[in-house]
Amino acid sequence: MSTPDVVINKARTLADLHQAPTILRVVNVWDPISARTVAELPETSAIATAGHSIAASHGYQDGELPVDLMIAAVERIVAATDLPVSADLDAGYGDPGETVRRAIGVGAVGANVEDRLVPLPDAVANVRSMIAASEAERVPFQLNARTDAFVRAGDRPHDESVADAIERGRAFLDEGASLVFVPGVLDRETTERLVEGLGENRLSVIGLPGALSAAEYESLGVARISYGPLTQRVALRALRDLALDLYGDGVIPEDTPALN
């Protein structure tokens, strides 16, 4: 069965967004209602899922959600919006190529997949399998290849992590990855070194507390910024705060949106 043109066109749109001079800001979602809420904003040009948040919404710890449930969740999110959807696919669930093929099958046009600092040849082989799967489906899939060079660095020197991220990132790009996702609180100097090592519009970052702003990352040549599970945590904090207010003398705010 050939891939629908709509999927191919969404993949091309996401590729253009990654290469645009303006940083792509993706607000991570975890279910259809969060996807629709974000997609309705005129500023939204693409949607990204948060694997941690999807797992939490199913009652699982991060990384423990079965692949069938993850693919089903991605499918429902894709169906909730006409925008391109990039999926968080953890570490590929033991078969990254097949997982990407399944994600494309439900309409995803990009993905984050972690390397978890496995030996570089193994990580490269995983990227190669994912690119091969997308090519077999004839989709210009936007692989946002993640390296955990910082988040799994342990106590090794910072400079070693920077060098490792660049080495791994270059290898992933050489295999056909679109971007290199380097999560962590990246300061200006570290970001400059990563962009110099990987190239402009090749680095993807996460907007953690204490990190630079999206505008600052944009000025340094970063292609994309996402927010991972933090969006869900902010939403849950709002729910908790409302519940505490209602347990007191509070009432539902008058400006609460009407039910659709």
N, C-alpha and C positions, 0 to 999 in steps of 0.2 A: 504494500500500500504506500503510495507517495505521500509525502508530507504536505499538508494544506498550505496554499500560498500565504494565508493569513499568518501562519506561524513563521514562515520564512521572512515575511515583511516585518513582523515584530522584532525578529532577531536583527535585521538590518537597521531598524530604528534604534535599538539598544546600542548597536555598534556605533552609530552616528553620535549618540549621546555620550558615549565613552570618549570619543575623539574630539568632541566640541571643546572650544576654549573655556567654556563655563563648566565648572565642576558639577558632576551629576550628584544630586542629593537624593538619596533613597531612604524613605522612612519605613522601617521594617514593620511587617504585619504578620499575623499568625492565624487568621481565620477570615471567612468571607466578609463579616461585618467590619472588621478592622481594615480590610483591603478596600471595601467600598468607601469607608469614611475618609481614608487618605486619598483614594483615587478621585473623589469628588472635588478636591481642591484644585483650582486652576494651575497652581504651581507644580503639580505632580505630573511628571513625564514618564515615570517607570515605577514599578513596584518590586520590592525585595522581601522575601520571607525571612523569618528568624527561626532557625532550627530549634534553638533553646526554648523560645516562646511556644512553638508548636508542640514540642515535647511536654512542656509544663501544662499546656491546655489539655493534654491527654492524660495527665497524671504521671508522666515519666520524667526521670532525670535527663539532663542534657546528654545526648549521644546514645541514649538507651531506647529511643522510640524505634519500633520495627519499621523496616523500609516500606512495607506495604501501607502502613498508616501515614508515613511521611509523603509518599507519592499521592495518596488519596487526599491528604490535606492540601498539597500543592495544586491538585486538580480543581478542588473547590475554590481556591483563591484565584486561579486562572479564570474560572468561569464567572467570577464576580466582577471582572474588569476587562475593558478592551485594551488596557495598556500592556506593554511588555512586562513579563514577570521573570525575575531572576530568583532561583530557588537556593536555599541553603541546604546542601546535601551532606552535611557532616563530613566524614572521611570517605564517603563513597560506598559504605555498607558492604565492604569486602569485595565488591566488583564495580569499581567506579565507571567503567565503560557501559556496563549494563544499566547501572543506575541513571546515568545521563540519558541513555536511550529511552528509558521509561519516563524520565522527566520530560523529554521532548515529546513523547507520545501523549502526554496530558497537556501540552501547550506551553511549557516553560521554554524560555529562549536564552537562558543564562543560568549560571550556578556558581556558588562558592563551594569548593571542596578542599578540605584541610589536608596538609601533608603530615601533621603530627610529628614532624621531625624524624620520620623514618629515613633510612639511608637514602642518599640522594638518587642513586640509580633506581631504587624502588619508587621513589616519588616521581621521577621522570617517566618511568614506565606507566604509572597511573595516569599522568597527564596525557601521555601518548594514546592510551586506550580511550580516554574521554574524547579527545579530538577525533580519533578514528571513528568512534560511534556517531559523533555529530556529522562527520563527513558522509558516513553511510546513509544518514537520514537526510542529507543535502540541506542542512541548516547551518548558517553561519553563527553557530552557538557561541555565546559570550562567556567563556570560562574565566572566572575571576579566581585564579589559582591562589589558594591561601597557603602561606608558609607561617608556621608557628615559631619562627626564629626568635621572637621576643617572648611570647606568652609561655613557651616551654623552655626558656633559656636557663632556668635555674640560677646558679650563682656565677655563670661564666661572664667574663668581661663584656661590657657593652659593645666595644668595637668588634668583638668576635661575632656577636649577634648581627650587627650591621653587615659585616662581610658575608655571613652565612645567608642572610636574607637576599642580598644581591646575587650571590652565586646561585642560589636556588631559583630566585626569580628569573634570572637570565635563562637558566635551563628550561624553565616552564614556558617562557616566551618563545624560545627557540623551537619548542614542540608545538606551538600554535595557540597557547593561552592568550587571551585578549588583554588581561590585566593581572597584576600580582597584588594580592590582598595581604597586607602586613598589619595585623591587629596589634594594638598596644598603644600606650600614650606616647605618641611621637612628637618630640619637640622640634623646633625649627631646624636646628643643625642636623638632627637625625633625618628629618624629612628631606632636606637638601641633599644629603649624601645618598639617600635611597633614590631620589629622582635622578640624580647624576648617574647613578649606577644602572638604573633600569630604563631611563628615558622619560621624557615628558609624556603625560597622558597614559602612563603605564602603571602608576601606583594607585592602589585603592586603600583607603584607611577607614578607621572607625572613630566616631565622635564620642569618646569617653570623657567623663569628668576630668578636667585638668589638661585635656588635649587642646590643640589649636582650634580656632573657629573654621567653619567651612570656607569663608572668604580668605583666611590666611593660607589654608592648604591650597586653595585655587591659585593664589599668587605664586606658589612654589611649584606649580606644574602637576598637582595631583589630579587624577581623572575622576575619582568617585569617592564619596563619603557615605557611610551607612551607620546605623546606630544599634544594630544587634538586638539583644533582649531588653535594652534600656527603655524602649518605647512601651513594652508591656509592663515593665516595672513602674513606670510613671503612671500608666493607666490604672494599675492595681492600687497604687498609693492613693490616687484620687478616689477610688471605690472605698478603700479603707477609711479615708478621711470623711467621706460622706456618711458611711455607716456609723462612725463615731458621733457625728453630728446628729444623725437621726436617732441614735440611742439617747441623746440628750434631749434638748427642746427644739431640735431643728426640723425643718420641713424641706421638701424637695424644692430647689430653687425655681422661681417663676420663669427664668429664661431657659429652662431645660427644653431641648428640642422635642417636638411632638413625635410620636411613634409613626413610622411609615407604614 
